[in-house]
């Protein structure tokens, strides 16, 4: 009897071991980004991880790497293209240097008067057509993630365009942002996001532009005495994936991940405005940084200087694309 029991136990163990061995290893998605984990993008990445792993019952494992722990701005898209990571959420400005200049339309000052126009562009034919242009670069666009409208910061008050004269302002690598700051009389300096705090601290650059959540989570307000709530431009992200990797996924897994991304996108875009409002309140609460809101007269001066950048960038971005977005604004009552 003991022999039979021993044989039975051994057989059971062998079958269990075989079953485990036959289970395929989980599909690993390395999701890299350059901002803090407690920003809208950081929280969105974590929500996607949660949903993807739950809904695939462990068949997919998402590894999130925030705060440039794997790659900096200039490195991450190339890393995606060669398959070193599978998923990113770079700012929309990153696609200009890649050769898809049309994405720089999102950088144009005052192109989006509010979130309603922005969402109509991203969720409609314009947004889909832009994603289609990435496919020739071995990139698949999955979703647009919101961050918010930008504020300006420096160690001098920035109330009117003349206040920018001579300042060294950090920018992403974008011809539009370069033109924006030159129009203001500033000297734009391209710099990786992870290097900005130290550059501000040491005076390598004098100021920068960011949504409040990025400004606060990177502690830039600690080394900037003045913040101007200008809402002159928009910063958003595109969640992208290595196209070969995505196309090679089992169809059922891909469908589940598409649903998880859709829900993570809804979550991210819903929290973005609140995160920025909270961040600005925290900056004010420190008492170390003055937060200033432009008057209507000052806004008019900013617009007079910056709106012509749209015309200047037509040869680079495309007049038809710029016009199509301005038509969306007009359809919602904006001039």
C-alpha positions as CSV (number, residue, x, y, z in Angstrom):
1,X,0.0,0.0,0.0
2,X,2.8,2.3,0.9
3,X,4.5,1.6,-2.4
4,X,1.3,2.4,-4.3
5,X,0.9,5.7,-2.4
6,X,4.5,6.6,-3.0
7,X,4.1,5.9,-6.7
8,X,0.8,8.0,-6.8
9,X,2.5,10.9,-5.0
10,X,5.5,10.7,-7.4
11,X,3.2,10.7,-10.4
12,X,1.1,13.6,-9.1
13,X,4.3,15.6,-8.5
14,X,5.6,14.8,-11.9
15,X,2.4,15.8,-13.6
16,X,2.3,19.1,-11.6
17,X,5.9,19.8,-12.6
18,X,5.1,19.0,-16.2
19,X,2.1,21.3,-16.1
20,X,4.2,24.2,-14.7
21,X,6.9,23.5,-17.3
22,X,4.4,23.6,-20.1
23,X,3.0,27.0,-19.1
24,X,4.6,29.6,-21.4
25,X,6.7,32.3,-19.8
26,X,4.8,35.6,-19.5
27,X,5.1,38.1,-22.3
28,X,7.2,41.0,-20.9
29,X,6.4,44.6,-21.8
30,X,9.1,47.1,-20.7
31,X,7.3,50.4,-20.4
32,X,9.9,53.2,-20.0
33,X,9.2,56.9,-19.4
34,X,11.1,60.0,-18.2
35,X,8.8,61.6,-15.7
36,X,8.1,60.9,-12.0
37,X,5.8,58.0,-11.0
38,X,3.3,60.4,-9.3
39,X,2.6,62.4,-12.5
40,X,-0.4,61.8,-14.7
41,X,1.8,59.8,-17.1
42,X,3.4,57.9,-14.3
43,X,0.0,57.0,-12.8
44,X,-1.3,56.1,-16.2
45,X,1.5,53.7,-16.8
46,X,0.9,52.0,-13.5
47,X,-2.9,51.7,-14.3
48,X,-2.1,50.1,-17.6
49,X,0.2,47.6,-15.8
50,X,-2.5,46.7,-13.3
51,X,-5.2,46.2,-16.0
52,X,-3.0,44.3,-18.4
53,X,-1.7,41.9,-15.8
54,X,-5.1,41.3,-14.3
55,X,-7.0,40.8,-17.5
56,X,-4.4,38.5,-19.1
57,X,-4.3,36.5,-15.8
58,X,-0.5,36.8,-15.7
59,X,0.1,36.0,-19.4
60,X,1.5,39.5,-19.7
61,X,3.9,41.2,-17.3
62,X,4.4,44.9,-17.5
63,X,7.6,46.4,-16.1
64,X,7.4,50.2,-15.6
65,X,10.6,52.2,-15.5
66,X,9.9,55.9,-14.6
67,X,12.1,58.9,-14.2
68,X,14.6,58.1,-17.0
69,X,15.8,55.0,-15.0
70,X,16.4,53.2,-18.3
71,X,16.6,55.9,-21.0
72,X,16.7,59.6,-21.3
73,X,14.7,61.7,-23.8
74,X,17.1,61.4,-26.8
75,X,17.6,57.6,-26.3
76,X,14.2,56.2,-25.6
77,X,12.6,56.2,-29.1
78,X,15.7,54.5,-30.6
79,X,15.5,51.9,-27.8
80,X,11.9,51.2,-28.8
81,X,12.7,50.9,-32.4
82,X,15.4,48.3,-31.8
83,X,13.3,46.4,-29.3
84,X,15.2,47.2,-26.1
85,X,11.9,48.4,-24.7
86,X,8.5,47.6,-26.0
87,X,6.4,50.6,-24.8
88,X,7.0,54.3,-24.3
89,X,4.9,57.5,-23.7
90,X,7.1,60.2,-25.1
91,X,6.0,63.8,-25.4
92,X,4.5,64.6,-28.9
93,X,7.5,66.8,-29.6
94,X,9.8,63.7,-29.8
95,X,8.6,62.7,-33.2
96,X,9.9,65.8,-35.0
97,X,13.5,64.7,-34.8
98,X,12.4,61.3,-35.9
99,X,11.3,62.7,-39.2
100,X,7.5,63.0,-38.5
101,X,7.5,66.8,-38.3
102,X,3.7,66.9,-38.4
103,X,3.5,66.0,-34.7
104,X,5.1,69.4,-33.9
105,X,1.7,70.9,-34.5
106,X,1.0,70.1,-30.9
107,X,3.8,72.4,-29.8
108,X,2.4,75.5,-31.6
109,X,1.6,78.3,-29.2
110,X,-2.2,79.0,-28.9
111,X,-3.2,76.3,-31.4
112,X,-5.5,74.7,-28.8
113,X,-7.8,77.2,-27.0
114,X,-9.1,74.5,-24.7
115,X,-9.4,70.8,-24.0
116,X,-12.5,70.3,-26.1
117,X,-10.6,71.3,-29.3
118,X,-7.6,69.1,-28.3
119,X,-9.8,66.0,-27.7
120,X,-11.6,66.5,-31.0
121,X,-8.2,66.6,-32.8
122,X,-6.7,63.6,-30.9
123,X,-9.8,61.4,-31.0
124,X,-10.7,62.1,-34.6
125,X,-9.3,61.7,-38.1
126,X,-6.4,64.1,-37.5
127,X,-5.0,62.1,-34.6
128,X,-5.5,58.8,-36.4
129,X,-3.7,60.1,-39.5
130,X,-0.7,61.3,-37.4
131,X,-0.4,57.9,-35.8
132,X,-0.4,56.3,-39.3
133,X,2.7,58.3,-40.1
134,X,4.6,56.5,-37.4
135,X,4.2,53.0,-38.9
136,X,7.0,53.5,-41.4
137,X,9.3,54.1,-38.4
138,X,8.4,50.6,-36.9
139,X,6.2,52.4,-34.3
140,X,2.6,51.7,-33.5
141,X,0.6,54.5,-31.9
142,X,-1.9,53.3,-29.3
143,X,-3.2,56.3,-27.4
144,X,-2.9,60.0,-26.7
145,X,-2.3,60.8,-23.1
146,X,-3.0,64.3,-21.7
147,X,-0.8,66.2,-19.3
148,X,-1.9,69.8,-19.6
149,X,-1.3,73.3,-20.6
150,X,2.0,74.8,-19.7
151,X,3.3,77.5,-17.4
152,X,6.5,79.5,-17.7
153,X,9.1,79.7,-14.9
154,X,12.2,81.7,-14.3
155,X,14.1,83.7,-11.7
156,X,12.6,86.9,-12.9
157,X,8.9,87.8,-13.3
158,X,7.5,87.0,-16.8
159,X,4.5,89.2,-17.4
160,X,5.0,90.5,-20.9
161,X,7.1,89.2,-23.8
162,X,9.9,91.8,-23.2
163,X,10.6,90.0,-19.8
164,X,12.0,87.0,-21.7
165,X,14.7,89.0,-23.5
166,X,18.1,87.3,-23.1
167,X,16.9,84.5,-20.9
168,X,18.2,81.0,-21.6
169,X,15.1,78.8,-21.7
170,X,15.2,75.0,-21.7
171,X,13.2,73.3,-24.5
172,X,12.6,69.9,-25.8
173,X,14.1,69.2,-29.3
174,X,11.5,71.0,-31.3
175,X,11.8,73.6,-34.1
176,X,8.5,75.0,-33.0
177,X,9.6,75.5,-29.4
178,X,12.8,77.0,-30.7
179,X,10.8,79.5,-32.8
180,X,8.5,80.2,-29.9
181,X,11.2,81.4,-27.6
182,X,13.1,83.3,-30.3
183,X,9.9,85.2,-30.9
184,X,9.9,86.1,-27.2
185,X,13.5,87.3,-27.4
186,X,14.9,84.3,-25.4
187,X,17.7,81.9,-26.2
188,X,16.3,78.3,-26.4
189,X,18.5,75.5,-25.1
190,X,17.7,71.9,-26.0
191,X,18.2,69.7,-22.9
192,X,17.1,66.2,-21.6
193,X,14.2,66.4,-19.1
194,X,16.2,64.6,-16.4
195,X,19.0,67.3,-16.6
196,X,16.7,70.3,-16.2
197,X,16.7,70.6,-12.3
198,X,20.5,70.7,-12.1
199,X,20.7,73.1,-15.0
200,X,18.3,75.5,-13.4
201,X,20.1,75.1,-10.1
202,X,23.5,76.0,-11.5
203,X,22.3,78.7,-13.9
204,X,23.1,76.7,-17.1
205,X,19.5,77.7,-18.1
206,X,17.4,80.5,-16.6
207,X,13.9,79.0,-17.0
208,X,11.7,76.5,-18.7
209,X,8.1,75.7,-19.5
210,X,6.1,72.7,-18.2
211,X,2.7,71.7,-17.0
212,X,2.5,72.3,-13.2
213,X,2.7,68.6,-12.4
214,X,6.0,68.2,-14.1
215,X,7.4,71.4,-12.5
216,X,6.4,70.3,-9.0
217,X,7.3,66.6,-9.1
218,X,10.8,67.4,-10.5
219,X,11.1,70.1,-7.7
220,X,11.9,72.8,-10.3
221,X,10.0,75.3,-8.2
222,X,12.8,75.0,-5.6
223,X,15.1,76.7,-8.1
224,X,12.6,79.0,-9.8
225,X,11.4,82.1,-8.0
226,X,8.6,82.9,-10.4
227,X,5.9,80.9,-12.2
228,X,3.5,82.5,-14.8
229,X,0.3,80.7,-15.5
230,X,0.2,81.4,-19.2
231,X,-1.5,78.3,-20.8
232,X,0.3,79.3,-24.0
233,X,1.0,75.8,-25.1
234,X,0.1,72.1,-24.6
235,X,2.2,69.1,-23.5
236,X,0.8,65.7,-24.2
237,X,2.1,62.2,-24.9
238,X,1.7,59.4,-27.3
239,X,1.7,55.9,-26.0
240,X,3.6,53.9,-28.6
241,X,4.8,50.4,-29.0
242,X,7.3,48.6,-31.1
243,X,5.3,47.6,-34.2
244,X,6.9,44.3,-34.8
245,X,6.4,43.3,-31.2
246,X,2.8,44.4,-31.2
247,X,2.0,42.6,-34.5
248,X,3.6,39.5,-33.2
249,X,1.3,39.2,-30.1
250,X,-1.3,36.5,-30.0
251,X,-4.5,38.2,-31.3
252,X,-6.5,37.5,-28.0
253,X,-3.7,39.1,-26.0
254,X,-3.5,42.1,-28.3
255,X,-7.3,42.6,-28.0
256,X,-7.1,42.5,-24.2
257,X,-4.2,45.0,-24.1
258,X,-6.1,47.4,-26.4
259,X,-8.9,47.4,-23.9
260,X,-6.6,47.9,-21.0
261,X,-4.9,50.8,-22.8
262,X,-8.3,52.4,-23.6
263,X,-9.3,52.3,-19.9
264,X,-5.9,53.5,-18.8
265,X,-6.2,56.4,-21.2
266,X,-9.6,57.3,-19.9
267,X,-8.2,57.3,-16.4
268,X,-5.0,59.3,-17.2
269,X,-6.8,62.0,-19.1
270,X,-9.4,62.3,-16.3
271,X,-6.8,62.9,-13.6
272,X,-4.5,65.2,-15.6
273,X,-6.2,68.5,-14.8
274,X,-6.7,67.7,-11.1
275,X,-3.0,66.7,-10.8
276,X,-1.9,70.0,-12.4
277,X,-4.3,72.0,-10.2
278,X,-3.0,70.2,-7.1
279,X,0.6,70.8,-8.1
280,X,0.1,74.5,-8.6
281,X,-1.5,74.7,-5.2
282,X,1.5,73.0,-3.6
283,X,3.9,75.3,-5.4
284,X,1.9,78.3,-3.9
285,X,1.9,76.7,-0.5
286,X,5.7,76.6,-0.3
287,X,5.7,80.4,-0.2
288,X,9.0,80.3,-2.1
289,X,7.7,80.7,-5.6
290,X,5.4,83.5,-6.7
291,X,2.6,82.3,-9.0
292,X,1.3,84.9,-11.3
293,X,-1.8,84.9,-13.6
294,X,-1.7,87.0,-16.8
295,X,-4.1,89.8,-17.1
296,X,-6.3,90.0,-20.3
297,X,-4.1,92.8,-21.6
298,X,-0.9,90.8,-21.0
299,X,-2.4,87.7,-22.7
300,X,-3.1,89.8,-25.7
301,X,0.6,90.8,-25.9
302,X,1.7,87.2,-25.6
303,X,-0.8,86.2,-28.4
304,X,0.4,89.0,-30.7
305,X,4.0,87.8,-30.4
306,X,3.4,84.0,-30.5
307,X,0.4,83.3,-32.8
308,X,2.6,84.3,-35.9
309,X,4.8,81.3,-35.1
310,X,1.9,79.2,-36.6
311,X,2.4,80.9,-39.9
312,X,6.2,80.6,-39.6
313,X,6.0,76.9,-39.1
314,X,3.6,76.1,-42.1
315,X,6.5,75.0,-44.4
316,X,7.7,72.6,-41.8
317,X,4.5,71.2,-40.3
318,X,2.1,71.7,-43.2
319,X,-0.4,74.5,-43.8
320,X,-3.3,72.1,-44.3
321,X,-2.7,70.4,-41.0
322,X,-2.5,73.7,-39.1
323,X,-5.6,75.0,-40.9
324,X,-7.5,71.8,-40.1
325,X,-6.9,72.3,-36.4
326,X,-7.9,76.0,-36.5
327,X,-11.1,74.9,-38.3
328,X,-11.9,72.6,-35.4
329,X,-11.4,75.6,-33.1
330,X,-13.7,77.7,-35.3
331,X,-16.4,75.0,-35.2
332,X,-16.5,75.2,-31.4
333,X,-16.8,79.0,-31.5
334,X,-13.2,80.1,-31.3
335,X,-11.7,82.7,-33.7
